[in-house]
Amino acid sequence: MAERVRVRSMEPVMRWLVIGGTTESLAAVAYLLSKKAEVYVSVTTDMGAGLYKKDPVTVWKGQMDAAQFEEKIRETGISHVLDASHPYAVEVTRTVRNVCRDLGIAYFRYTRKDSMGKTEAENLPKIYHVSGAREAALMASILPGKILLTVGVKTLDIYCDLVTGFQARCYARILDNEASKSLCEVIFKNPRHWIVANPPFDVEDNRKLLRETGASILITKDSGAAGGLPEKLEAARLEGASVILISRPKEDSLQNLENLNRYFILNPSK
């Protein structure tokens, strides 16, 4: 009599794409892997790709437009997207959300928590709240003193155009990559006015840079605890510098990955 062979049924594999390159995306990847999902991660830089060296994930590196996202999602059979990109990466978020809508796949936005919390006013520097780079530049123009920019490079041209005395007053801390350095070579006449460094930065790192540049104004984004905002605010307070704080874009998002638990339970086959 022939031996009876038991065939195990194949459980469907959940394929998730994480829009990453951020600290919070590490938590997102760990969460999805704990749910036995197959995980892909999209990043734009080598530094972003390096975050996942120890994780069993597939990394897509390089900037992509909507057509490229759509092609890769179709090729790999992605059915869920968890967007854990930077809170200010509004163009990437818009692109990915639209692609998911067009393809009819599930999209979730996951953002870092607000780090301002209930901090007492006496423990904060003088803060000017603004809504964007243009408003920050105009505010900086009416305040006296040198300026330290920790806002990335994408909006440096706005500050160059709008800040009175930009070349003499402004310094920028940028990431150590060729794209950022090439842009600063064009924008700044004096190469000493842009400083190459990679995070994380503690309070003393920020204090040292404020002292070295002589800046009495720090322009930064509300990037949350994951983006080092508390350390920047404390450094500014201790050095007596004012802060121009760019508010993060308003959006509906998850701030707790456990909120996805119910979705996994109700959709085990997706």
C-alpha positions, -999 to 999 in steps of 0.1 A, spaced: 0 0 0 13 34 -10 25 56 18 1 84 26 18 118 23 4 147 43 5 180 24 8 211 45 -14 240 34 5 271 24 -3 300 46 -5 333 27 25 356 32 18 392 41 40 415 21 45 449 36 64 479 22 78 503 48 87 537 37 117 541 59 151 558 66 139 570 100 143 559 136 106 551 139 107 529 108 130 505 128 101 500 152 77 495 123 100 469 107 104 450 140 67 450 146 59 437 111 86 410 114 71 399 147 38 393 128 56 370 104 52 395 75 76 396 45 90 431 47 104 455 21 119 489 30 122 519 7 150 544 15 167 571 -5 203 571 10 231 547 19 227 559 55 190 550 55 198 516 40 223 510 68 196 511 94 184 476 84 216 457 81 206 433 108 170 428 97 158 401 73 142 426 49 146 436 13 158 472 9 150 494 -21 175 522 -22 171 554 -43 146 581 -48 115 569 -67 86 586 -84 50 574 -86 56 552 -116 86 535 -101 67 528 -68 38 514 -87 60 491 -108 79 477 -78 48 472 -58 32 453 -86 63 432 -92 66 421 -56 30 417 -48 30 442 -20 -5 446 -5 1 468 26 22 500 29 33 514 62 47 549 56 72 557 84 90 584 64 101 617 80 72 639 92 84 666 67 87 643 38 53 654 25 60 648 -12 70 612 -6 39 606 16 17 622 -10 32 601 -38 30 568 -19 -6 575 -6 -17 582 -42 -1 551 -56 -18 529 -29 -51 545 -37 -47 539 -74 -37 503 -68 -63 496 -42 -39 485 -15 -39 493 22 -20 524 33 -11 534 69 9 565 80 30 560 111 47 591 127 68 599 157 51 613 187 51 650 196 81 657 218 71 691 232 46 675 256 40 694 288 75 708 292 74 738 315 80 772 299 110 779 321 128 748 308 125 760 272 143 787 252 125 815 235 106 798 207 90 814 176 65 789 160 62 791 122 45 770 96 72 766 70 106 776 56 95 808 41 79 820 73 110 809 92 133 829 69 112 860 72 112 857 110 150 853 110 154 884 89 139 906 116 158 890 145 194 901 151 224 877 152 239 847 134 217 817 125 223 780 127 201 760 103 194 724 111 166 719 85 183 698 59 192 711 24 160 710 4 149 744 16 183 762 19 176 781 -13 146 797 4 167 810 33 194 821 8 168 842 -10 149 856 19 172 860 50 188 894 51 226 890 51 224 853 45 260 847 35 274 864 66 248 853 91 238 817 83 254 784 90 240 750 81 246 716 96 241 690 69 243 652 64 275 637 51 264 628 16 275 641 -19 241 655 -28 240 677 3 276 689 0 272 697 -37 242 718 -30 259 737 -2 289 744 -25 264 763 -48 244 781 -21 272 792 3 301 814 -8 321 805 23 326 767 28 331 773 65 294 782 67 283 746 62 292 718 86 291 681 77 280 658 105 257 628 110 233 622 139 226 614 166 236 647 183 234 652 220 230 684 240 268 690 241 271 685 203 245 711 197 259 735 223 294 732 208 281 741 173 261 771 186 293 784 202 315 777 173 292 795 148 283 823 173 247 817 165 220 833 186 192 818 165 186 781 159 162 772 131 149 736 132 119 714 126 96 699 151 111 665 144 102 649 177 123 630 201 134 607 174 148 637 154 167 651 184 145 681 191 147 679 229 185 680 227 184 710 204 160 729 226 180 723 257 212 733 240 196 766 228 183 772 263 217 767 279 234 789 253 208 816 254 198 812 218 163 817 204 146 790 184 125 793 152 106 761 152 89 749 120 57 730 129 52 696 114 26 692 87 -9 682 99 -19 647 90 -39 617 102 -15 590 114 -8 562 137 14 569 167 12 535 182 19 503 162 -3 483 184 -33 499 167 -25 476 138 -31 445 159 -68 445 152 -61 448 115 -39 417 115 -65 397 134 -94 408 111 -73 404 79 -52 372 84 -51 364 47 -39 398 34 
